[in-house]
Amino acid sequence: QVQLVESGGGLVQPGGSLRLSCAASGNIVSISSMAWYRQALGKQRELVTIINSGDNINYADSVKGRFTISRDNAKNTVYLQMDSLKPEDTAVYYCNAWVLTPTGNGNFWGQGTQVTVSS
């Protein structure tokens, strides 16, 4: 199987920065795309940003110019640099990946990491 483990969440003041990491491990042949989603209290989970194997990137309009996704293919790791954070960025952030395993393609989720933006 495949495991995704996020780290880097926490409490930050408005205008501050955080960097999230998500490391994939397990029976991985290749990873086609990695993404970050978030879910605020009482709201649906939403896509924040996604990067595919060709390094094509998309961002939600709400984070464009403030968040940056990157990946280290050698480490099967994706990062999310979050700058100019706002209170409305407060949410649980989840890592997601489409992974080719020896038994086929699968979609996997991390356990989530809390990001709280508050003064």
ABEGO torsion letter per residue (X at the ends): XBBBBBBGBEBBBBGBBBBBBBBBBEBBABBABBBBBBBBBGBBBBBABBBBAAGBBBBBAAABGABBBBBBAAAGBBBBBBBGBBAAABBBBBBBBBBBBAAEBBBBBBAEBBBBBBX
